[in-house]
Amino acid sequence: MRGWYFLSTVLGTFPLAHGDQHELKTRQNGGGNSIPIQIANWCSTDIWPGILTQGGNGPGTGGFHLSPGSNQSLSVSSNWQGRIWGRTNCTFGNGGGGSACSTGDCAGALSCQIAGQPPATLGEFTLQGSDSQTFYDLSLVDGYNIPVAIVLLSNGNSQLQSLAGNKTNPSCVASVGDFAAQSNFDPYTGGQQFLGTSASDPLQFETANSYSAVADWCPWDLQVNTPKAPGNGVYPYPDGNVQRPPFDPCYSACAKYNSDQYCCTGSYDGPGLCQPNYYSKAAKSMCPDAYSYAYDDASSTFVVPQGGGFQVIFCPGGRSTNILGLDTNSGSSSSGSRDALVRVGWLLIDARLLKVGLAWVSVAVLLS
């Protein structure tokens, strides 16, 4: 999500034009807070959500405590831009300062004024992007700490109400405590709903990962809590023989080593210059719909008409979704809309095919 930017999925029939880069661009504050942001903790332990506003009017808080099974309803302006993440194992002293949380900490403060310390699984939002569209994504670029899902809320918008949730609601589950080991995971038995979807518009989940793969996916050198060596001080080979803790947060290679090659900076700053590294490949195998490195736009960014809100769910359970990967690899689309005039489309990189509405065009987009 840097200089070159390719839109991977466009939901609805909207013209594409040169526009604003959807991340890290501060906009002027405007309007009242009319967009709902709901944050839910489905984890079995306490979570301290962190919120960083990068543009527009934020929710009036940068973070708070959320006990298991509870949720918090907030609101932001229609042009809000920011990120939401979960902090773990926090103990806050008087006045802040130092470090209060084991992951996602923001200078020891309960209400964050700065970005969280890696590793942290991020939900990123630009509500008022180019061409009256909203951009959002799950990001593992700063590493991974806990599972997160994003559910689009229509907020009374008829265009959004016509979109199927199985094309808009990504989930990243890369922790064994929240993972459904069965590859045929089905959350819809008995007419149940899951992440804003039902059996009539079911989410597509990744099916390749096993319990052991999820337990050991983080590269050994990137674990925050590397298991202690046996009594003789020598790890067995391979490292997979060492049992890892259930809570095993993972630095990204960029966050840990800060090298140009891993961070897509310097001579590696460009979509054709920066390639997925060993961390990003492992992360992408766990969470196909999440950003794994800076130029992972083609299978990581969700784009919908603006006006909707979002629910961010920590520890959603089940398995990671595979929405964009299936769309971009299939060459065909199942309709993500209940309205024939609003069809799912997607934009692939490097002059491949973009389907918007009923027309196919060949396009590569530069957002400057």
Order of alpha helices (4+ residues) and beta strands (2+ residues): beta-beta-beta-beta-beta-beta-beta-beta-alpha-beta-alpha-alpha-alpha-alpha-beta-beta-beta-alpha-beta-beta-beta
